Amino acid sequence: MKNPLKLPQNLKLWAVIPAAGSGSRFSKSELKQYQAIYNKTVLEHTVQRLNDLPLSGYVLAIGERDTFAATLKFSDLHKAHFCLGGAERVNSVLNALNYLSGFASEDDWVLVHDAARPCVTKASLESLVSSAVESQQSAILAIPVRDTLKSVGHGAEIANTVDRSQLWQAQTPQMAKLGVLKKAIEQALSAQVNITDEASALEYANQTVQVVQGRSDNIKITYPDDLELAKLILASQPPAVK
């Protein structure tokens, strides 16, 4: 059996879950994080997975008109915090970091995780946290790109085959110290840099970010058929993996 996660006594972990997006690729009218899988919403599954870690608390950044999130029976509900999300994912994350800054230390660690990634395993989470804390560097879960990649030009014609030997597919959670991540996002937004994930903001700020190999079943529910795949994954994961 793998040894349980051991952290320094005074270290605090927080989770941020941006959940204010419209999810337009999933549906024009239904939010993917509130779809049901085995009598729980996707968001409830996601929060439950994060609470496998010894979190001090977690912040859900939700939409202005979202009255549903606060009615859900999240695990470790006493650790739940809510704040207003933003126009884009990065704005929601920054709002949550600003909210956290009201009572958390700049040196506390924060894990930012997609609301629609309910299949991340405890082992992956622990591996990410251990790597970041031991190295004192920001880190993200990622997997090596497996398939052959093609660069496609005009008219759907292949321009060339892309070397995938150094390419990784980014996942979440993505982990950094609160003060470092907050400052990096603020700098990137001020410079109007396109921020697609937390790592891209950290990269812009010249912060070292390491990849920690995750699992291919840590999928993000983006399209309707992803929901069915997530159901199969959750059903197939044994308790030790979950």
URSUL-V438841 format. One record per residue. N is the residue number from 1. RES is the residue in one letter. OMEGA is omega in degrees with one decimal (NA if undefined). D_FIRST is the distance of its C-alpha to the first C-alpha in Angstrom with 2 decimals. Layout:
# URSUL-V438841
n,res,omega,d_first
N,RES,OMEGA,D_FIRST
N,RES,OMEGA,D_FIRST
This chain:
# URSUL-V438841
n,res,omega,d_first
1,M,179.8,0.00
2,K,178.4,3.80
3,N,179.1,6.42
4,P,-179.2,8.88
5,L,178.3,12.08
6,K,-178.3,14.56
7,L,173.7,18.18
8,P,-171.6,21.48
9,Q,-174.7,23.00
10,N,-177.7,25.99
11,L,178.2,24.47
12,K,177.9,25.16
13,L,174.6,23.87
14,W,175.1,26.17
15,A,175.1,26.14
16,V,179.9,29.34
17,I,176.8,29.87
18,P,-174.9,33.26
19,A,-177.7,34.46
20,A,-176.3,38.21
21,G,-179.2,38.76
22,S,-179.4,41.10
23,G,-172.3,38.88
24,S,178.1,42.10
25,R,176.8,40.45
26,F,-178.2,38.72
27,S,177.5,41.77
28,K,-173.9,44.97
29,S,-175.0,44.65
30,E,179.4,41.03
31,L,-174.8,38.22
32,K,-177.3,35.03
33,Q,-179.7,32.78
34,Y,173.3,34.45
35,Q,-174.4,34.07
36,A,169.7,32.29
37,I,179.0,29.10
38,Y,172.9,28.18
39,N,173.2,30.33
40,K,174.5,29.06
41,T,176.1,30.53
42,V,-178.3,28.81
43,L,178.0,29.01
44,E,176.0,27.31
45,H,-178.6,24.33
46,T,-180.0,24.29
47,V,179.4,24.50
48,Q,178.2,21.76
49,R,-179.4,19.33
50,L,-179.8,20.53
51,N,167.7,20.09
52,D,175.3,16.31
53,L,178.0,17.15
54,P,-177.4,18.86
55,L,169.8,22.25
56,S,178.0,25.47
57,G,177.8,27.17
58,Y,-176.5,27.96
59,V,176.1,31.36
60,L,177.4,32.65
61,A,-171.4,35.72
62,I,-178.7,37.77
63,G,-176.5,41.22
64,E,-177.4,44.38
65,R,-178.0,45.13
66,D,176.3,41.63
67,T,-174.7,41.90
68,F,-174.6,39.07
69,A,-176.2,35.97
70,A,-179.9,36.76
71,T,-175.2,36.90
72,L,-178.1,33.34
73,K,-179.6,30.70
74,F,174.3,28.09
75,S,-176.8,24.85
76,D,-174.3,25.26
77,L,179.8,28.92
78,H,178.8,29.92
79,K,-173.4,28.37
80,A,172.9,30.41
81,H,179.0,33.38
82,F,173.4,35.89
83,C,-179.5,38.27
84,L,177.1,40.79
85,G,-178.6,39.74
86,G,-177.0,42.01
87,A,179.2,43.88
88,E,-178.9,41.16
89,R,-177.4,37.41
90,V,178.0,37.92
91,N,176.5,40.34
92,S,178.7,37.91
93,V,-179.8,35.25
94,L,177.0,37.91
95,N,179.6,39.12
96,A,178.2,35.65
97,L,176.3,35.32
98,N,177.3,38.79
99,Y,179.9,37.86
100,L,-177.5,34.77
101,S,178.5,36.97
102,G,-178.0,38.86
103,F,179.1,36.21
104,A,179.8,33.36
105,S,176.1,33.59
106,E,-178.9,34.25
107,D,173.7,31.34
108,D,179.1,28.83
109,W,179.8,26.48
110,V,172.6,27.11
111,L,176.6,25.20
112,V,-174.3,27.73
113,H,178.6,26.51
114,D,178.6,28.68
115,A,-174.8,29.47
116,A,172.1,29.26
117,R,-174.1,25.74
118,P,-171.1,23.82
119,C,-179.5,21.11
120,V,-175.2,19.23
121,T,177.1,15.46
122,K,-179.7,13.34
123,A,178.2,11.49
124,S,179.0,15.09
125,L,-179.0,16.32
126,E,178.0,13.90
127,S,178.6,14.66
128,L,-177.5,18.31
129,V,180.0,18.46
130,S,-178.3,16.83
131,S,-178.9,19.25
132,A,-176.7,22.22
133,V,-178.9,21.81
134,E,-178.9,21.18
135,S,-174.6,24.12
136,Q,177.7,26.24
137,Q,174.9,27.22
138,S,-176.8,27.33
139,A,176.2,24.93
140,I,168.1,24.61
141,L,179.5,22.35
142,A,175.8,24.19
143,I,177.6,24.09
144,P,176.2,26.44
145,V,-173.7,29.51
146,R,-171.7,29.42
147,D,173.1,32.89
148,T,-177.8,36.22
149,L,179.5,37.93
150,K,169.9,41.69
151,S,-173.5,44.05
152,V,-179.9,46.64
153,G,-178.6,50.12
154,H,175.9,53.10
155,G,178.7,53.66
156,A,178.9,50.06
157,E,179.3,50.67
158,I,177.0,47.93
159,A,178.2,48.74
160,N,175.1,46.07
161,T,-176.4,42.50
162,V,176.7,40.19
163,D,-176.5,38.02
164,R,-172.5,34.43
165,S,179.8,32.83
166,Q,-177.7,32.32
167,L,177.4,31.97
168,W,176.2,28.95
169,Q,-176.8,28.90
170,A,174.6,28.18
171,Q,168.0,25.99
172,T,9.4,25.12
173,P,170.1,23.91
174,Q,-164.8,26.00
175,M,178.3,25.53
176,A,173.3,28.12
177,K,-173.9,29.68
178,L,-177.1,32.03
179,G,-179.5,35.19
180,V,-177.5,34.58
181,L,-179.9,33.90
182,K,-179.7,36.79
183,K,-179.1,39.22
184,A,180.0,38.22
185,I,179.2,38.79
186,E,179.5,42.06
187,Q,-178.0,43.29
188,A,178.5,42.46
189,L,178.9,44.14
190,S,179.8,47.13
191,A,179.6,47.50
192,Q,175.6,47.16
193,V,178.6,44.29
194,N,-177.0,42.54
195,I,-179.6,39.11
196,T,174.3,36.81
197,D,-176.8,33.55
198,E,-179.1,32.57
199,A,-179.0,31.96
200,S,175.3,35.57
201,A,178.9,36.89
202,L,177.7,34.85
203,E,179.5,36.09
204,Y,-179.4,39.63
205,A,178.3,39.22
206,N,174.7,38.15
207,Q,176.0,34.68
208,T,177.2,31.96
209,V,179.3,29.34
210,Q,175.2,26.35
211,V,175.5,24.57
212,V,-174.1,20.82
213,Q,177.9,19.98
214,G,-177.7,19.08
215,R,-178.6,19.22
216,S,179.6,22.41
217,D,174.4,21.66
218,N,-173.3,22.06
219,I,172.3,25.69
220,K,178.8,28.50
221,I,-177.2,30.76
222,T,-179.7,34.17
223,Y,-177.1,36.19
224,P,-178.2,36.54
225,D,174.9,34.82
226,D,179.5,31.68
227,L,177.9,31.32
228,E,178.0,31.07
229,L,178.7,28.48
230,A,177.1,26.36
231,K,-179.8,26.68
232,L,-179.4,25.43
233,I,-179.1,22.43
234,L,178.5,21.44
235,A,-174.6,21.95
236,S,-176.5,19.89
237,Q,177.0,16.70
238,P,-178.0,14.16
239,P,-178.0,12.93
240,A,-178.9,9.39
241,V,-177.6,11.58
242,K,NA,14.22
